[in-house]
Amino acid sequence: MKAVDFLYSLQQKGRARLTRPVLFLGEEEYWVVTGINRIKQLLFPNAEEDFNVVVMELKEVEAPLLATELATAPFFSAKRLLVLKGLEEMKAAQEETLLAALPQLPPEVYLVLTARRLDQRKKGVKQLKDLVEVVYCPPLKNYEAKNWLRQEAKALGLALSSRELDLLLEAKGTSLLALKSELVKIKTYCGDGAKPASAEEWRTLLGEAVETNIFAMIDGALEGKTGVALSLLHRLLAAGEPELKILALLGNEVRRLFLGWFLLQTGREQEIQKELGCHPYVAEKIRNRAARLTFTQLRRAHRRLLTADYRLKTGQSDTGLELYSVLLDLGSFLTAPEP
Protein backbone atom coordinates (compact mmCIF):
# COMPACT_ATOMS: atom_id res chain seq x y z
CA MET A 1 0.00 0.00 0.00
CA LYS A 2 1.20 3.51 -0.79
CA ALA A 3 1.97 5.71 2.20
CA VAL A 4 -0.59 8.36 1.26
CA ASP A 5 -3.34 5.69 1.12
CA PHE A 6 -2.26 4.23 4.45
CA LEU A 7 -2.37 7.65 6.13
CA TYR A 8 -5.83 8.28 4.68
CA SER A 9 -7.08 4.91 5.95
CA LEU A 10 -5.71 5.71 9.41
CA GLN A 11 -7.68 8.95 9.36
CA GLN A 12 -10.86 7.17 8.32
CA LYS A 13 -10.72 4.02 10.46
CA GLY A 14 -8.55 5.03 13.38
CA ARG A 15 -7.04 2.39 15.63
CA ALA A 16 -9.15 -0.34 14.04
CA ARG A 17 -6.86 0.01 11.01
CA LEU A 18 -3.87 -1.34 12.98
CA THR A 19 -4.58 -5.05 12.80
CA ARG A 20 -1.03 -6.12 11.83
CA PRO A 21 2.52 -4.87 12.42
CA VAL A 22 3.41 -2.08 9.98
CA LEU A 23 6.59 -1.89 7.89
CA PHE A 24 7.40 1.53 6.40
CA LEU A 25 9.63 0.68 3.44
CA GLY A 26 11.34 3.38 1.40
CA GLU A 27 13.60 6.42 1.37
CA GLU A 28 11.10 9.25 1.82
CA GLU A 29 11.42 10.08 5.53
CA TYR A 30 8.37 12.32 5.53
CA TRP A 31 5.99 9.36 5.14
CA VAL A 32 7.80 7.39 7.85
CA VAL A 33 7.83 10.27 10.37
CA THR A 34 4.23 11.25 9.62
CA GLY A 35 3.01 7.65 9.78
CA ILE A 36 4.65 6.93 13.13
CA ASN A 37 3.35 10.20 14.60
CA ARG A 38 -0.20 9.42 13.44
CA ILE A 39 -0.04 5.95 15.00
CA LYS A 40 1.26 7.41 18.28
CA GLN A 41 -1.56 9.95 18.34
CA LEU A 42 -4.14 7.22 17.77
CA LEU A 43 -2.77 4.94 20.46
CA PHE A 44 -1.79 7.58 23.01
CA PRO A 45 -3.91 10.72 22.68
CA ASN A 46 -2.76 11.70 26.18
CA ALA A 47 0.91 12.66 26.39
CA GLU A 48 1.31 11.07 29.83
CA GLU A 49 1.01 7.62 28.25
CA ASP A 50 4.16 8.10 26.16
CA PHE A 51 6.22 5.93 28.50
CA ASN A 52 4.68 2.96 26.65
CA VAL A 53 6.31 4.11 23.39
CA VAL A 54 9.71 2.46 22.80
CA VAL A 55 11.85 3.50 19.81
CA MET A 56 14.99 1.48 19.06
CA GLU A 57 17.62 1.28 16.31
CA LEU A 58 17.82 -2.38 15.31
CA LYS A 59 21.60 -2.29 14.84
CA GLU A 60 21.93 -1.43 18.53
CA VAL A 61 19.69 -4.26 19.81
CA GLU A 62 21.03 -7.76 20.33
CA ALA A 63 18.72 -10.70 19.64
CA PRO A 64 17.97 -11.57 23.33
CA LEU A 65 16.96 -7.98 24.13
CA LEU A 66 14.89 -7.84 20.94
CA ALA A 67 13.00 -10.97 22.02
CA THR A 68 12.32 -9.41 25.42
CA GLU A 69 11.06 -6.14 23.93
CA LEU A 70 8.73 -7.96 21.54
CA ALA A 71 7.22 -9.98 24.38
CA THR A 72 6.94 -7.15 26.95
CA ALA A 73 3.38 -6.17 27.87
CA PRO A 74 2.27 -2.56 28.44
CA PHE A 75 3.09 -0.89 31.76
CA PHE A 76 0.00 0.53 33.49
CA SER A 77 -1.73 0.92 30.12
CA ALA A 78 -3.81 -1.08 27.65
CA LYS A 79 -1.39 -0.47 24.79
CA ARG A 80 2.32 -0.48 24.00
CA LEU A 81 4.03 0.77 20.82
CA LEU A 82 7.41 -0.63 19.79
CA VAL A 83 9.20 1.07 16.87
CA LEU A 84 12.20 -0.76 15.40
CA LYS A 85 14.16 1.42 12.97
CA GLY A 86 16.72 0.40 10.36
CA LEU A 87 15.55 -3.08 9.44
CA GLU A 88 18.16 -3.15 6.66
CA GLU A 89 20.78 -3.50 9.42
CA MET A 90 19.19 -6.73 10.69
CA LYS A 91 21.55 -9.63 11.34
CA ALA A 92 20.69 -13.32 11.07
CA ALA A 93 20.03 -13.79 14.79
CA GLN A 94 17.79 -10.72 14.92
CA GLU A 95 15.90 -11.86 11.83
CA GLU A 96 15.28 -15.27 13.37
CA THR A 97 14.06 -13.69 16.61
CA LEU A 98 11.76 -11.26 14.81
CA LEU A 99 10.21 -13.88 12.52
CA ALA A 100 9.58 -16.19 15.48
CA ALA A 101 8.01 -13.42 17.57
CA LEU A 102 5.70 -11.84 15.01
CA PRO A 103 3.01 -14.59 14.99
CA GLN A 104 2.98 -14.56 18.81
CA LEU A 105 2.98 -10.80 19.33
CA PRO A 106 0.74 -9.86 22.30
CA PRO A 107 -2.49 -8.23 21.02
CA GLU A 108 -1.89 -5.12 23.13
CA VAL A 109 1.58 -4.59 21.60
CA TYR A 110 1.68 -2.58 18.37
CA LEU A 111 4.82 -2.98 16.27
CA VAL A 112 6.19 -0.58 13.65
CA LEU A 113 9.25 -1.39 11.54
CA THR A 114 11.18 0.91 9.19
CA ALA A 115 13.65 0.18 6.40
CA ARG A 116 15.02 2.31 3.59
CA ARG A 117 15.46 -0.78 1.43
CA LEU A 118 15.50 -4.57 1.80
CA ASP A 119 17.04 -7.34 -0.28
CA GLN A 120 13.91 -8.81 -1.82
CA ARG A 121 15.74 -12.00 -2.79
CA LYS A 122 16.23 -13.12 0.81
CA LYS A 123 13.89 -15.78 2.15
CA GLY A 124 13.62 -13.96 5.49
CA VAL A 125 12.48 -10.76 3.79
CA LYS A 126 9.77 -12.64 1.90
CA GLN A 127 8.59 -14.28 5.14
CA LEU A 128 8.57 -10.93 6.92
CA LYS A 129 6.46 -9.25 4.24
CA ASP A 130 3.85 -11.99 4.65
CA LEU A 131 3.56 -11.20 8.37
CA VAL A 132 3.30 -7.40 8.24
CA GLU A 133 1.52 -4.67 6.34
CA VAL A 134 4.03 -3.05 3.99
CA VAL A 135 3.63 0.70 3.49
CA TYR A 136 5.74 1.89 0.57
CA CYS A 137 7.50 5.23 1.02
CA PRO A 138 9.44 5.96 -2.20
CA PRO A 139 10.70 9.45 -3.12
CA LEU A 140 8.20 11.32 -5.25
CA LYS A 141 8.80 12.25 -8.84
CA ASN A 142 8.97 15.96 -9.59
CA TYR A 143 5.34 16.32 -10.77
CA GLU A 144 4.10 14.27 -7.79
CA ALA A 145 6.07 16.45 -5.37
CA LYS A 146 4.60 19.56 -7.01
CA ASN A 147 1.03 18.30 -6.50
CA TRP A 148 1.82 17.43 -2.88
CA LEU A 149 3.46 20.82 -2.38
CA ARG A 150 0.43 22.64 -3.77
CA GLN A 151 -1.91 20.83 -1.38
CA GLU A 152 0.33 21.41 1.66
CA ALA A 153 0.73 25.09 0.78
CA LYS A 154 -3.04 25.46 0.50
CA ALA A 155 -3.51 23.77 3.88
CA LEU A 156 -1.16 26.38 5.40
CA GLY A 157 -3.08 29.23 3.76
CA LEU A 158 -0.38 29.93 1.16
CA ALA A 159 -1.63 30.64 -2.36
CA LEU A 160 1.57 29.88 -4.25
CA SER A 161 1.72 30.12 -8.04
CA SER A 162 2.94 27.32 -10.28
CA ARG A 163 6.18 29.25 -10.84
CA GLU A 164 6.72 29.68 -7.11
CA LEU A 165 6.19 25.96 -6.57
CA ASP A 166 8.73 25.25 -9.32
CA LEU A 167 11.25 27.55 -7.62
CA LEU A 168 10.78 25.67 -4.37
CA LEU A 169 11.38 22.32 -6.07
CA GLU A 170 14.39 23.65 -7.96
CA ALA A 171 15.94 24.98 -4.78
CA LYS A 172 15.18 22.12 -2.38
CA GLY A 173 14.59 19.02 -4.50
CA THR A 174 11.78 16.54 -3.86
CA SER A 175 12.50 15.66 -0.21
CA LEU A 176 9.10 16.19 1.44
CA LEU A 177 10.60 16.88 4.86
CA ALA A 178 12.75 19.65 3.37
CA LEU A 179 9.82 21.05 1.39
CA LYS A 180 7.53 21.01 4.43
CA SER A 181 10.18 22.89 6.41
CA GLU A 182 10.40 25.51 3.64
CA LEU A 183 6.63 25.96 3.58
CA VAL A 184 6.58 26.57 7.33
CA LYS A 185 9.43 29.07 6.93
CA ILE A 186 7.56 30.90 4.16
CA LYS A 187 4.36 30.91 6.24
CA THR A 188 6.26 32.45 9.16
CA TYR A 189 7.79 35.06 6.85
CA CYS A 190 4.47 35.85 5.18
CA GLY A 191 2.59 36.36 8.42
CA ASP A 192 -1.11 36.80 7.70
CA GLY A 193 -0.96 35.64 4.10
CA ALA A 194 1.13 38.10 2.12
CA LYS A 195 3.66 36.47 -0.18
CA PRO A 196 7.27 37.53 -0.80
CA ALA A 197 6.94 40.47 -3.16
CA SER A 198 9.93 39.92 -5.42
CA ALA A 199 12.04 37.21 -7.01
CA GLU A 200 14.96 38.48 -4.94
CA GLU A 201 13.03 37.79 -1.72
CA TRP A 202 12.29 34.27 -2.95
CA ARG A 203 15.96 33.64 -3.70
CA THR A 204 16.89 34.88 -0.24
CA LEU A 205 14.27 32.70 1.44
CA LEU A 206 15.05 29.55 -0.50
CA GLY A 207 18.84 29.76 -0.48
CA GLU A 208 21.00 27.81 -2.90
CA ALA A 209 19.46 25.42 -5.41
CA VAL A 210 19.84 21.68 -4.84
CA GLU A 211 20.16 20.98 -8.56
CA THR A 212 23.00 23.49 -8.82
CA ASN A 213 24.81 21.72 -6.01
CA ILE A 214 24.25 18.30 -7.58
CA PHE A 215 25.77 19.31 -10.90
CA ALA A 216 28.60 21.15 -9.19
CA MET A 217 29.28 17.95 -7.23
CA ILE A 218 29.30 15.92 -10.44
CA ASP A 219 31.69 18.37 -12.09
CA GLY A 220 33.98 18.18 -9.07
CA ALA A 221 33.99 14.38 -9.10
CA LEU A 222 34.72 14.13 -12.83
CA GLU A 223 37.39 16.82 -12.81
CA GLY A 224 39.35 15.45 -9.87
CA LYS A 225 38.17 18.11 -7.40
CA THR A 226 37.29 15.43 -4.91
CA GLY A 227 37.28 17.66 -1.84
CA VAL A 228 34.71 19.98 -3.41
CA ALA A 229 32.59 17.03 -4.55
CA LEU A 230 32.60 15.41 -1.09
CA SER A 231 31.68 18.69 0.61
CA LEU A 232 28.74 19.20 -1.75
CA LEU A 233 27.61 15.60 -1.30
CA HIS A 234 27.57 16.11 2.48
CA ARG A 235 25.34 19.19 2.07
CA LEU A 236 22.99 17.38 -0.31
CA LEU A 237 22.55 14.41 2.02
CA ALA A 238 22.01 16.73 5.00
CA ALA A 239 19.27 18.48 3.00
CA GLY A 240 17.51 15.13 2.52
CA GLU A 241 18.26 14.66 -1.17
CA PRO A 242 17.56 11.00 -2.14
CA GLU A 243 20.78 8.99 -2.48
CA LEU A 244 19.55 6.98 -5.45
CA LYS A 245 18.70 10.19 -7.30
CA ILE A 246 22.27 11.45 -6.81
CA LEU A 247 23.67 8.12 -7.99
CA ALA A 248 21.34 8.12 -11.03
CA LEU A 249 22.52 11.60 -12.06
CA LEU A 250 26.14 10.52 -11.71
CA GLY A 251 25.44 7.47 -13.86
CA ASN A 252 23.70 9.57 -16.48
CA GLU A 253 26.70 11.89 -16.75
CA VAL A 254 29.14 9.00 -17.18
CA ARG A 255 26.90 7.49 -19.88
CA ARG A 256 26.86 10.85 -21.70
CA LEU A 257 30.65 10.93 -21.51
CA PHE A 258 30.76 7.41 -22.94
CA LEU A 259 28.57 8.43 -25.88
CA GLY A 260 30.57 11.63 -26.41
CA TRP A 261 33.80 9.62 -26.41
CA PHE A 262 32.39 7.16 -28.96
CA LEU A 263 31.26 9.96 -31.29
CA LEU A 264 34.70 11.55 -31.04
CA GLN A 265 36.42 8.27 -31.85
CA THR A 266 34.22 7.69 -34.91
CA GLY A 267 34.68 11.19 -36.30
CA ARG A 268 31.15 12.35 -35.47
CA GLU A 269 32.07 15.18 -33.12
CA GLN A 270 29.46 17.51 -34.62
CA GLU A 271 26.67 15.10 -33.64
CA ILE A 272 27.30 15.25 -29.87
CA GLN A 273 24.72 17.96 -29.20
CA LYS A 274 22.09 16.29 -31.39
CA GLU A 275 22.62 12.78 -29.96
CA LEU A 276 22.60 13.97 -26.36
CA GLY A 277 19.80 16.51 -26.85
CA CYS A 278 21.57 19.10 -24.72
CA HIS A 279 22.55 22.78 -24.78
CA PRO A 280 25.58 23.69 -26.97
CA TYR A 281 27.52 24.72 -23.85
CA VAL A 282 26.89 21.32 -22.24
CA ALA A 283 27.83 19.52 -25.47
CA GLU A 284 31.12 21.41 -25.63
CA LYS A 285 31.89 20.59 -21.99
CA ILE A 286 31.22 16.89 -22.62
CA ARG A 287 33.35 16.95 -25.79
CA ASN A 288 36.31 18.51 -23.98
CA ARG A 289 36.00 16.12 -21.07
CA ALA A 290 35.59 13.01 -23.24
CA ALA A 291 38.61 13.97 -25.35
CA ARG A 292 40.84 13.58 -22.25
CA LEU A 293 39.53 10.14 -21.35
CA THR A 294 40.13 6.58 -22.53
CA PHE A 295 37.74 3.68 -22.98
CA THR A 296 39.32 1.89 -20.01
CA GLN A 297 38.79 4.87 -17.70
CA LEU A 298 35.16 5.27 -18.71
CA ARG A 299 34.47 1.55 -18.44
CA ARG A 300 35.91 1.44 -14.89
CA ALA A 301 33.79 4.45 -13.88
CA HIS A 302 30.65 2.91 -15.37
CA ARG A 303 31.25 -0.44 -13.67
CA ARG A 304 31.81 1.31 -10.33
CA LEU A 305 28.44 3.04 -10.63
CA LEU A 306 26.69 -0.22 -11.55
CA THR A 307 28.26 -1.87 -8.50
CA ALA A 308 27.10 0.96 -6.25
CA ASP A 309 23.57 0.78 -7.67
CA TYR A 310 23.42 -2.98 -7.03
CA ARG A 311 24.78 -2.65 -3.48
CA LEU A 312 22.33 0.09 -2.53
CA LYS A 313 19.25 -1.56 -4.02
CA THR A 314 20.04 -4.88 -2.33
CA GLY A 315 20.92 -3.30 1.02
CA GLN A 316 24.51 -4.53 0.99
CA SER A 317 26.10 -1.18 1.73
CA ASP A 318 25.52 1.91 3.86
CA THR A 319 24.10 4.51 1.49
CA GLY A 320 26.13 7.52 2.57
CA LEU A 321 29.43 5.64 2.75
CA GLU A 322 28.83 4.09 -0.67
CA LEU A 323 28.27 7.48 -2.29
CA TYR A 324 31.37 8.96 -0.67
CA SER A 325 33.33 5.95 -1.91
CA VAL A 326 31.93 6.38 -5.43
CA LEU A 327 33.09 10.00 -5.59
CA LEU A 328 36.58 9.05 -4.43
CA ASP A 329 36.80 6.25 -7.00
CA LEU A 330 35.47 8.37 -9.86
CA GLY A 331 38.04 11.04 -9.13
CA SER A 332 40.74 8.38 -9.23
CA PHE A 333 39.49 6.57 -12.34
CA LEU A 334 38.90 9.64 -14.48
CA THR A 335 41.89 11.80 -13.58
CA ALA A 336 44.76 9.44 -12.82
CA PRO A 337 46.92 8.32 -15.79
CA GLU A 338 46.52 4.70 -16.85
CA PRO A 339 49.29 2.31 -15.69
C-alpha positions as CSV (number, residue, x, y, z in Angstrom):
1,M,0.0,0.0,0.0
2,K,1.2,3.5,-0.8
3,A,2.0,5.7,2.2
4,V,-0.6,8.4,1.3
5,D,-3.3,5.7,1.1
6,F,-2.3,4.2,4.5
7,L,-2.4,7.7,6.1
8,Y,-5.8,8.3,4.7
9,S,-7.1,4.9,6.0
10,L,-5.7,5.7,9.4
11,Q,-7.7,9.0,9.4
12,Q,-10.9,7.2,8.3
13,K,-10.7,4.0,10.5
14,G,-8.5,5.0,13.4
15,R,-7.0,2.4,15.6
16,A,-9.2,-0.3,14.0
17,R,-6.9,0.0,11.0
18,L,-3.9,-1.3,13.0
19,T,-4.6,-5.1,12.8
20,R,-1.0,-6.1,11.8
21,P,2.5,-4.9,12.4
22,V,3.4,-2.1,10.0
23,L,6.6,-1.9,7.9
24,F,7.4,1.5,6.4
25,L,9.6,0.7,3.4
26,G,11.3,3.4,1.4
27,E,13.6,6.4,1.4
28,E,11.1,9.3,1.8
29,E,11.4,10.1,5.5
30,Y,8.4,12.3,5.5
31,W,6.0,9.4,5.1
32,V,7.8,7.4,7.9
33,V,7.8,10.3,10.4
34,T,4.2,11.3,9.6
35,G,3.0,7.7,9.8
36,I,4.7,6.9,13.1
37,N,3.3,10.2,14.6
38,R,-0.2,9.4,13.4
39,I,0.0,6.0,15.0
40,K,1.3,7.4,18.3
41,Q,-1.6,10.0,18.3
42,L,-4.1,7.2,17.8
43,L,-2.8,4.9,20.5
44,F,-1.8,7.6,23.0
45,P,-3.9,10.7,22.7
46,N,-2.8,11.7,26.2
47,A,0.9,12.7,26.4
48,E,1.3,11.1,29.8
49,E,1.0,7.6,28.2
50,D,4.2,8.1,26.2
51,F,6.2,5.9,28.5
52,N,4.7,3.0,26.7
53,V,6.3,4.1,23.4
54,V,9.7,2.5,22.8
55,V,11.9,3.5,19.8
56,M,15.0,1.5,19.1
57,E,17.6,1.3,16.3
58,L,17.8,-2.4,15.3
59,K,21.6,-2.3,14.8
60,E,21.9,-1.4,18.5
61,V,19.7,-4.3,19.8
62,E,21.0,-7.8,20.3
63,A,18.7,-10.7,19.6
64,P,18.0,-11.6,23.3
65,L,17.0,-8.0,24.1
66,L,14.9,-7.8,20.9
67,A,13.0,-11.0,22.0
68,T,12.3,-9.4,25.4
69,E,11.1,-6.1,23.9
70,L,8.7,-8.0,21.5
71,A,7.2,-10.0,24.4
72,T,6.9,-7.1,26.9
73,A,3.4,-6.2,27.9
74,P,2.3,-2.6,28.4
75,F,3.1,-0.9,31.8
76,F,0.0,0.5,33.5
77,S,-1.7,0.9,30.1
78,A,-3.8,-1.1,27.7
79,K,-1.4,-0.5,24.8
80,R,2.3,-0.5,24.0
81,L,4.0,0.8,20.8
82,L,7.4,-0.6,19.8
83,V,9.2,1.1,16.9
84,L,12.2,-0.8,15.4
85,K,14.2,1.4,13.0
86,G,16.7,0.4,10.4
87,L,15.5,-3.1,9.4
88,E,18.2,-3.1,6.7
89,E,20.8,-3.5,9.4
90,M,19.2,-6.7,10.7
91,K,21.6,-9.6,11.3
92,A,20.7,-13.3,11.1
93,A,20.0,-13.8,14.8
94,Q,17.8,-10.7,14.9
95,E,15.9,-11.9,11.8
96,E,15.3,-15.3,13.4
97,T,14.1,-13.7,16.6
98,L,11.8,-11.3,14.8
99,L,10.2,-13.9,12.5
100,A,9.6,-16.2,15.5
101,A,8.0,-13.4,17.6
102,L,5.7,-11.8,15.0
103,P,3.0,-14.6,15.0
104,Q,3.0,-14.6,18.8
105,L,3.0,-10.8,19.3
106,P,0.7,-9.9,22.3
107,P,-2.5,-8.2,21.0
108,E,-1.9,-5.1,23.1
109,V,1.6,-4.6,21.6
110,Y,1.7,-2.6,18.4
111,L,4.8,-3.0,16.3
112,V,6.2,-0.6,13.7
113,L,9.2,-1.4,11.5
114,T,11.2,0.9,9.2
115,A,13.6,0.2,6.4
116,R,15.0,2.3,3.6
117,R,15.5,-0.8,1.4
118,L,15.5,-4.6,1.8
119,D,17.0,-7.3,-0.3
120,Q,13.9,-8.8,-1.8
121,R,15.7,-12.0,-2.8
122,K,16.2,-13.1,0.8
123,K,13.9,-15.8,2.1
124,G,13.6,-14.0,5.5
125,V,12.5,-10.8,3.8
126,K,9.8,-12.6,1.9
127,Q,8.6,-14.3,5.1
128,L,8.6,-10.9,6.9
129,K,6.5,-9.3,4.2
130,D,3.8,-12.0,4.7
131,L,3.6,-11.2,8.4
132,V,3.3,-7.4,8.2
133,E,1.5,-4.7,6.3
134,V,4.0,-3.0,4.0
135,V,3.6,0.7,3.5
136,Y,5.7,1.9,0.6
137,C,7.5,5.2,1.0
138,P,9.4,6.0,-2.2
139,P,10.7,9.4,-3.1
140,L,8.2,11.3,-5.2
141,K,8.8,12.3,-8.8
142,N,9.0,16.0,-9.6
143,Y,5.3,16.3,-10.8
144,E,4.1,14.3,-7.8
145,A,6.1,16.5,-5.4
146,K,4.6,19.6,-7.0
147,N,1.0,18.3,-6.5
148,W,1.8,17.4,-2.9
149,L,3.5,20.8,-2.4
150,R,0.4,22.6,-3.8
151,Q,-1.9,20.8,-1.4
152,E,0.3,21.4,1.7
153,A,0.7,25.1,0.8
154,K,-3.0,25.5,0.5
155,A,-3.5,23.8,3.9
156,L,-1.2,26.4,5.4
157,G,-3.1,29.2,3.8
158,L,-0.4,29.9,1.2
159,A,-1.6,30.6,-2.4
160,L,1.6,29.9,-4.3
161,S,1.7,30.1,-8.0
162,S,2.9,27.3,-10.3
163,R,6.2,29.3,-10.8
164,E,6.7,29.7,-7.1
165,L,6.2,26.0,-6.6
166,D,8.7,25.3,-9.3
167,L,11.3,27.5,-7.6
168,L,10.8,25.7,-4.4
169,L,11.4,22.3,-6.1
170,E,14.4,23.7,-8.0
171,A,15.9,25.0,-4.8
172,K,15.2,22.1,-2.4
173,G,14.6,19.0,-4.5
174,T,11.8,16.5,-3.9
175,S,12.5,15.7,-0.2
176,L,9.1,16.2,1.4
177,L,10.6,16.9,4.9
178,A,12.7,19.6,3.4
179,L,9.8,21.0,1.4
180,K,7.5,21.0,4.4
181,S,10.2,22.9,6.4
182,E,10.4,25.5,3.6
183,L,6.6,26.0,3.6
184,V,6.6,26.6,7.3
185,K,9.4,29.1,6.9
186,I,7.6,30.9,4.2
187,K,4.4,30.9,6.2
188,T,6.3,32.5,9.2
189,Y,7.8,35.1,6.8
190,C,4.5,35.9,5.2
191,G,2.6,36.4,8.4
192,D,-1.1,36.8,7.7
193,G,-1.0,35.6,4.1
194,A,1.1,38.1,2.1
195,K,3.7,36.5,-0.2
196,P,7.3,37.5,-0.8
197,A,6.9,40.5,-3.2
198,S,9.9,39.9,-5.4
199,A,12.0,37.2,-7.0
200,E,15.0,38.5,-4.9
201,E,13.0,37.8,-1.7
202,W,12.3,34.3,-3.0
203,R,16.0,33.6,-3.7
204,T,16.9,34.9,-0.2
205,L,14.3,32.7,1.4
206,L,15.0,29.5,-0.5
207,G,18.8,29.8,-0.5
208,E,21.0,27.8,-2.9
209,A,19.5,25.4,-5.4
210,V,19.8,21.7,-4.8
211,E,20.2,21.0,-8.6
212,T,23.0,23.5,-8.8
213,N,24.8,21.7,-6.0
214,I,24.2,18.3,-7.6
215,F,25.8,19.3,-10.9
216,A,28.6,21.2,-9.2
217,M,29.3,18.0,-7.2
218,I,29.3,15.9,-10.4
219,D,31.7,18.4,-12.1
220,G,34.0,18.2,-9.1
221,A,34.0,14.4,-9.1
222,L,34.7,14.1,-12.8
223,E,37.4,16.8,-12.8
224,G,39.4,15.5,-9.9
225,K,38.2,18.1,-7.4
226,T,37.3,15.4,-4.9
227,G,37.3,17.7,-1.8
228,V,34.7,20.0,-3.4
229,A,32.6,17.0,-4.5
230,L,32.6,15.4,-1.1
231,S,31.7,18.7,0.6
232,L,28.7,19.2,-1.8
233,L,27.6,15.6,-1.3
234,H,27.6,16.1,2.5
235,R,25.3,19.2,2.1
236,L,23.0,17.4,-0.3
237,L,22.5,14.4,2.0
238,A,22.0,16.7,5.0
239,A,19.3,18.5,3.0
240,G,17.5,15.1,2.5
241,E,18.3,14.7,-1.2
242,P,17.6,11.0,-2.1
243,E,20.8,9.0,-2.5
244,L,19.6,7.0,-5.5
245,K,18.7,10.2,-7.3
246,I,22.3,11.4,-6.8
247,L,23.7,8.1,-8.0
248,A,21.3,8.1,-11.0
249,L,22.5,11.6,-12.1
250,L,26.1,10.5,-11.7
251,G,25.4,7.5,-13.9
252,N,23.7,9.6,-16.5
253,E,26.7,11.9,-16.7
254,V,29.1,9.0,-17.2
255,R,26.9,7.5,-19.9
256,R,26.9,10.9,-21.7
257,L,30.7,10.9,-21.5
258,F,30.8,7.4,-22.9
259,L,28.6,8.4,-25.9
260,G,30.6,11.6,-26.4
261,W,33.8,9.6,-26.4
262,F,32.4,7.2,-29.0
263,L,31.3,10.0,-31.3
264,L,34.7,11.6,-31.0
265,Q,36.4,8.3,-31.8
266,T,34.2,7.7,-34.9
267,G,34.7,11.2,-36.3
268,R,31.2,12.3,-35.5
269,E,32.1,15.2,-33.1
270,Q,29.5,17.5,-34.6
271,E,26.7,15.1,-33.6
272,I,27.3,15.2,-29.9
273,Q,24.7,18.0,-29.2
274,K,22.1,16.3,-31.4
275,E,22.6,12.8,-30.0
276,L,22.6,14.0,-26.4
277,G,19.8,16.5,-26.9
278,C,21.6,19.1,-24.7
279,H,22.5,22.8,-24.8
280,P,25.6,23.7,-27.0
281,Y,27.5,24.7,-23.9
282,V,26.9,21.3,-22.2
283,A,27.8,19.5,-25.5
284,E,31.1,21.4,-25.6
285,K,31.9,20.6,-22.0
286,I,31.2,16.9,-22.6
287,R,33.3,17.0,-25.8
288,N,36.3,18.5,-24.0
289,R,36.0,16.1,-21.1
290,A,35.6,13.0,-23.2
291,A,38.6,14.0,-25.3
292,R,40.8,13.6,-22.3
293,L,39.5,10.1,-21.3
294,T,40.1,6.6,-22.5
295,F,37.7,3.7,-23.0
296,T,39.3,1.9,-20.0
297,Q,38.8,4.9,-17.7
298,L,35.2,5.3,-18.7
299,R,34.5,1.6,-18.4
300,R,35.9,1.4,-14.9
301,A,33.8,4.5,-13.9
302,H,30.7,2.9,-15.4
303,R,31.3,-0.4,-13.7
304,R,31.8,1.3,-10.3
305,L,28.4,3.0,-10.6
306,L,26.7,-0.2,-11.5
307,T,28.3,-1.9,-8.5
308,A,27.1,1.0,-6.3
309,D,23.6,0.8,-7.7
310,Y,23.4,-3.0,-7.0
311,R,24.8,-2.6,-3.5
312,L,22.3,0.1,-2.5
313,K,19.2,-1.6,-4.0
314,T,20.0,-4.9,-2.3
315,G,20.9,-3.3,1.0
316,Q,24.5,-4.5,1.0
317,S,26.1,-1.2,1.7
318,D,25.5,1.9,3.9
319,T,24.1,4.5,1.5
320,G,26.1,7.5,2.6
321,L,29.4,5.6,2.7
322,E,28.8,4.1,-0.7
323,L,28.3,7.5,-2.3
324,Y,31.4,9.0,-0.7
325,S,33.3,6.0,-1.9
326,V,31.9,6.4,-5.4
327,L,33.1,10.0,-5.6
328,L,36.6,9.1,-4.4
329,D,36.8,6.2,-7.0
330,L,35.5,8.4,-9.9
331,G,38.0,11.0,-9.1
332,S,40.7,8.4,-9.2
333,F,39.5,6.6,-12.3
334,L,38.9,9.6,-14.5
335,T,41.9,11.8,-13.6
336,A,44.8,9.4,-12.8
337,P,46.9,8.3,-15.8
338,E,46.5,4.7,-16.9
339,P,49.3,2.3,-15.7
